[in-house]
Amino acid sequence: MNNEIVIASGNKGKIKEAQEILKEYKIVPMNELGIQIDVEEDKDTFEGNAIKKAETIANELKGKMCIADDSGIEIEYLDGFPGVYTKRWHAGTDRQRNLAIIEKLKGVPKEKRKIKFITAMAISDGNDTKTAVEYIEGYVTEEVRGENGFGFDEIFELENGKTLAELSQEEKNKISARKKALESLKQKISK
């Protein structure tokens, strides 16, 4: 495997995290190479979507390695909802989506409000694909809390009683599902 990996993301946080963990490789955002491929996430698992994105873009790049991810939440009480539809089930802002989830769980006791944040990552050169799936668990809060973070961080409460949005970036990075998945992939591609 060569030393350059194209990352299928324009998210600065994801790019920085990949660059820090995969420092032996040159991580290049696909938009810097002028790649504007929008891969439809139509698989029924996060891992399936990550594989589809990585393989599609790697094939377009004629054998260069591509790393891609898909992530989202599953709420146990709602039978895993929203799952792979995390980004698509609600058209509003992150805050509006979070308030809609809180509303869906109105009156549900804490022990039944379990939530899992899952990150699936795939790296492919078009022929060989390796994957890693990691997650963190917590509870859906009854109200939004915290100023740090994005997405579901303000309603994702950890066992210690803090939401992800109440953690510092350093604290959050230590438990990040994406970080764990990147580290797992690093082990697989360095063999």
Secondary structure, 3 states (H helix, E strand, C coil): CCCEEEECCCCHHHHHHHHHHCCCCEEEEHHHHCCCCCCCCCCCCHHHHHHHHHHHHHHHCCCCEEEEEEEEEEEHHHCCEEHHHCCCCCCCCHHHHHHHHHHHCCCCCHHHCEEEEEEEEEEECCCCEEEEEEEEEEEECCCCCCCCCCCCHHHEECCCCCEHHHCCHHHHHHHCHHHHHHHHHHHHHCC
